[in-house]
């Protein structure tokens, strides 16, 4: 009886081995798909966030190319009254276009400097007009007082500049803070020259050289005023990309705009599977266990190895053509990369190696 069972078992085993052998040498091929996890990201993302030191930073990231396209930092003077306000038309889910107004920035210090320059420009033009017409008034004493005040103002600012210069050389203050103080001192020096010229004019009378000097000072003031106004207008923040406004969950992040006209798939690939992956390979995407009716293909494999949970990985980037309602920036997806067709033997060996690894 035992011999009969043994023979029967041996016969079945031989038949199974024979069938497997036949299958392994059949002239057919099976498509091998490598399963990986992937994350869907918008092709571009623009983020505005604030730093602990009061600076405002905006970062534009192109996930399609894998680089940061722009990085802008706005610094404000110490003690400056800064106000940041988003456009009242913005809300989570709102659509924006390129160059739409996103936010407004207000700087009290820059506005003060603009008003100061505008006042100086008006005064200097009036003084030029006075000298051109040759009119004289008994204002010598007043001009003496103005000259004394301008001289004192410049001297006090010079002390501040010297102190900030010493601190700047020691790395205790920023370059911008020192340059702003130096620029203010230069303006005060101009005021001294203007006041001195006015005093000399009312005392001795106008000369051609004085007229030309006043005209030159007007040109300098106008240029300085233009620079400050351009900087002040630059505090109107415009969107560099079209996209959707996302809900903010981070207190330091003020705004995120995602360009979802195209999606990018970022997938970690184990180093030992890298030999199976090549650009232009097709990728099937499943979101919430549902196959998405869209096309995706790999465009890049990076050459930087990272360690995640003890596993060596590289990153593959794929471009997704098309869009479905399930596609949300940041959502995870199951991905199947088409790595080509294999013979039955090669297919079994690759599956075996995958289980072993």
C-alpha positions in Angstrom: 0.0 0.0 0.0 2.8 2.4 1.0 4.7 1.5 -2.2 1.6 2.3 -4.2 1.2 5.7 -2.5 4.9 6.5 -3.0 4.7 5.6 -6.7 1.7 7.8 -7.1 3.3 10.8 -5.3 6.4 10.3 -7.4 4.4 10.2 -10.5 2.5 13.5 -9.6 5.8 15.2 -8.7 7.4 14.1 -12.0 4.3 15.4 -13.9 4.4 18.8 -12.0 8.2 19.2 -12.7 7.6 18.3 -16.3 4.8 20.8 -16.6 6.9 23.5 -14.9 9.8 22.7 -17.2 7.6 22.9 -20.2 6.1 26.2 -19.1 9.6 27.7 -18.4 10.7 26.9 -21.9 7.5 28.0 -23.7 8.1 30.7 -26.4 5.8 33.1 -24.6 6.6 36.2 -22.5 5.1 37.8 -19.5 5.1 41.5 -18.7 6.9 42.3 -15.5 5.7 45.3 -13.5 7.6 46.7 -10.6 5.4 47.9 -7.7 6.5 51.0 -5.9 4.9 53.8 -3.8 4.7 57.3 -5.3 3.7 60.8 -4.3 1.8 63.1 -6.6 3.0 66.7 -6.7 2.1 69.7 -8.8 4.5 70.6 -11.5 5.3 73.9 -9.8 4.7 75.2 -6.3 5.2 78.7 -4.9 5.4 79.2 -1.1 5.6 82.3 1.0 6.8 82.0 4.5 8.1 84.2 7.3 11.3 83.8 9.3 11.9 84.3 13.0 14.1 87.3 12.2 11.2 89.1 10.4 12.3 88.4 6.8 9.8 87.3 4.3 10.8 84.6 1.9 9.2 83.2 -1.3 10.4 79.9 -3.0 9.3 78.7 -6.4 10.0 75.0 -6.9 9.7 73.1 -10.2 9.1 69.5 -9.3 9.3 68.6 -13.0 12.9 69.6 -13.3 13.7 69.0 -9.7 15.2 72.5 -9.0 14.2 75.7 -7.2 13.5 78.2 -9.9 13.6 81.3 -7.7 14.3 82.3 -4.1 13.4 85.8 -3.0 14.1 87.3 0.4 12.6 90.6 1.7 14.4 92.2 4.6 13.0 95.1 6.8 14.9 97.6 8.9 15.1 97.0 12.6 12.4 99.0 14.2 10.5 99.3 11.0 6.7 98.9 11.2 6.0 96.2 8.7 2.5 95.0 7.7 1.7 92.0 5.5 -1.8 91.5 4.1 -3.2 89.0 1.7 -5.5 90.1 -1.1 -9.1 90.0 0.1 -10.0 87.9 -3.0 -7.9 85.0 -1.9 -9.2 81.9 -0.2 -8.4 78.2 0.0 -9.2 76.7 -3.4 -9.2 80.0 -5.3 -7.6 80.1 -8.7 -5.0 82.7 -9.6 -3.2 83.6 -12.8 0.3 84.8 -13.5 0.9 88.4 -12.1 -2.3 88.4 -10.1 -1.9 90.4 -6.9 -1.4 88.1 -4.0 -0.4 90.3 -1.0 0.6 93.7 0.0 3.5 94.8 2.2 3.8 98.1 4.0 7.1 99.6 5.3 6.8 102.7 7.5 10.5 103.5 7.3 10.6 103.5 3.5 7.5 105.6 3.3 9.1 108.1 5.7 12.2 108.3 3.5 10.0 108.9 0.4 8.2 111.8 2.1 11.4 113.2 3.3 12.9 113.1 -0.2 9.8 114.6 -1.7 10.0 117.5 0.7 13.7 118.1 -0.1 12.9 118.0 -3.8 10.2 120.6 -3.5 12.4 122.8 -1.4 15.3 122.5 -3.8 13.2 123.3 -6.8 11.8 126.3 -5.1 15.3 127.4 -4.2 16.4 127.0 -7.8 13.4 129.1 -9.0 14.4 131.8 -6.5 17.9 132.0 -7.8 16.8 131.9 -11.4 14.5 134.9 -10.9 17.1 136.8 -8.9 14.7 137.6 -6.1 16.2 138.2 -2.6 14.7 138.3 0.8 15.9 139.0 4.2 16.3 135.3 5.2 20.0 135.2 6.0 19.3 134.4 9.7 16.9 131.7 8.8 19.4 130.1 6.3 22.0 130.2 9.0 19.8 128.3 11.3 19.0 125.8 8.6 22.6 125.3 7.9 23.4 124.8 11.5 20.6 122.3 11.9 21.7 120.4 8.7 25.3 120.3 9.9 24.3 119.0 13.4 22.0 116.4 11.8 24.8 115.1 9.6 27.2 115.0 12.5 24.8 112.9 14.6 24.2 110.5 11.7 28.0 110.2 11.2 28.3 109.0 14.8 25.6 106.4 14.1 27.4 105.3 10.9 30.7 105.0 12.6 29.2 102.9 15.4 27.3 100.6 12.9 30.5 100.2 10.8 32.4 98.9 13.8 29.5 96.5 14.6 29.2 95.4 11.0 32.9 94.6 10.8 32.4 92.4 13.8 29.4 90.7 12.3 26.9 92.1 14.9 24.7 94.0 12.4 23.5 93.2 8.9 25.1 94.8 5.8 21.7 96.2 4.8 21.2 98.0 8.2 24.7 99.6 7.8 24.0 100.6 4.2 20.7 102.2 5.1 22.4 104.2 7.8 25.2 105.2 5.4 22.6 106.2 2.8 20.8 108.4 5.3 24.1 110.0 6.2 24.8 110.7 2.5 21.4 112.4 2.2 22.2 114.6 5.3 25.5 115.5 3.7 23.6 116.7 0.6 21.3 118.7 2.9 24.4 120.4 4.4 25.7 121.3 0.9 22.3 122.6 -0.1 21.9 124.7 3.1 25.4 126.0 2.7 24.8 127.0 -0.9 21.5 128.8 0.1 23.3 130.7 2.8 26.1 131.8 0.4 23.5 132.8 -2.2 21.5 135.0 0.1 24.8 136.5 1.4 26.7 137.0 -1.8 24.2 136.6 -4.6 23.6 133.8 -7.2 26.3 132.6 -9.6 26.1 130.3 -12.7 28.0 127.6 -10.8 25.5 127.7 -8.0 22.6 127.3 -10.4 24.3 124.3 -12.0 25.0 122.8 -8.6 21.3 123.1 -7.5 20.2 121.5 -10.8 22.6 118.6 -10.1 21.2 118.2 -6.6 17.7 118.0 -8.0 18.8 115.2 -10.4 20.3 113.3 -7.5 17.2 113.7 -5.4 14.9 112.6 -8.2 17.0 109.5 -8.8 17.0 108.6 -5.2 13.3 109.1 -5.0 12.7 106.8 -8.0 14.8 104.1 -6.4 12.8 104.2 -3.1 9.4 104.4 -4.9 10.3 101.3 -7.0 11.3 99.5 -3.9 8.1 100.5 -2.2 6.0 99.4 -5.2 7.9 96.1 -5.2 6.2 95.3 -1.9 3.1 94.4 -4.0 3.6 90.6 -4.3 2.5 89.1 -7.6 2.0 85.4 -8.4 4.8 84.0 -10.7 2.6 81.0 -11.7 -1.0 80.2 -12.3 -2.5 77.7 -9.8 -4.7 76.9 -6.9 -4.4 78.5 -3.4 -3.9 75.7 -0.8 -5.1 75.7 2.8 -2.4 76.7 5.2 -1.6 74.4 8.2 1.8 75.7 9.2 2.0 79.0 11.2 5.2 80.1 9.5 3.8 79.5 6.0 1.7 82.4 4.8 0.6 81.1 1.4 1.0 78.1 -1.0 0.0 78.2 -4.7 0.2 74.9 -6.7 0.2 74.8 -10.4 -1.9 71.6 -11.0 -2.2 71.9 -14.8 0.3 69.0 -14.8 1.2 66.5 -12.1 4.6 64.9 -11.3 5.0 61.5 -9.7 8.0 61.1 -7.3 8.8 57.4 -6.4 11.5 55.9 -4.2 13.2 53.0 -6.0 15.4 50.4 -4.2 18.9 50.5 -5.5 18.8 46.8 -6.4 15.8 47.6 -8.6 17.5 50.5 -10.4 18.7 48.1 -13.2 15.1 47.4 -14.2 14.1 51.1 -14.5 14.8 53.3 -17.6 13.4 56.6 -18.8 10.3 56.6 -21.0 8.9 53.5 -19.2 5.2 53.5 -18.7 3.7 53.7 -15.2 0.3 52.6 -14.0 -1.2 54.6 -11.1 -3.7 53.4 -8.5 -5.2 55.9 -6.1 -7.3 54.5 -3.2 -7.0 51.0 -4.9 -8.6 52.4 -8.1 -6.8 52.4 -11.4 -6.5 55.9 -12.9 -7.3 56.5 -16.5 -4.3 58.4 -17.4 -0.8 58.0 -18.8 2.5 58.4 -17.0 6.1 57.8 -18.0 9.4 58.1 -16.2 11.6 61.0 -17.2 14.5 60.9 -14.8 16.4 58.8 -12.3 18.6 60.6 -9.9 22.0 59.4 -8.8 21.9 60.2 -5.1 21.4 57.3 -2.8 19.4 57.9 0.4 18.7 55.6 3.4 15.1 55.3 4.4 14.2 52.8 7.1 17.5 51.0 6.5 16.8 50.6 2.7 19.0 52.3 0.1 16.8 54.1 -2.4 17.0 56.5 -5.3 14.2 58.8 -6.6 12.4 58.3 -9.9 10.4 61.2 -11.5 7.5 60.6 -13.8 5.3 63.0 -15.7 1.6 62.3 -15.6 -0.5 63.2 -18.7 -4.1 63.9 -17.9 -5.9 64.5 -14.6 -8.6 62.8 -12.5 -10.7 64.0 -9.5 -8.7 61.7 -7.2 -5.4 63.5 -8.0 -4.7 65.8 -5.1 -1.2 67.4 -4.4 0.6 65.3 -1.9 -1.5 62.1 -2.1 0.2 58.8 -2.1 -0.4 56.2 -4.9 0.5 52.6 -5.8 2.5 52.6 -8.9 3.4 49.8 -11.3 6.3 50.4 -13.6 6.4 48.5 -16.9 9.9 47.1 -17.0 9.5 45.0 -20.2 8.5 41.4 -21.2 10.3 38.4 -19.8 10.5 34.7 -20.6 8.8 32.4 -18.1 12.2 31.4 -16.7 13.4 35.0 -16.3 10.1 36.0 -14.8 10.2 33.3 -12.1 13.8 34.1 -11.3 13.1 37.8 -10.9 10.1 37.0 -8.6 12.3 34.7 -6.6 15.0 37.4 -6.2 12.4 39.9 -5.2 11.1 37.6 -2.4 14.6 36.9 -1.2 15.5 40.6 -1.1 
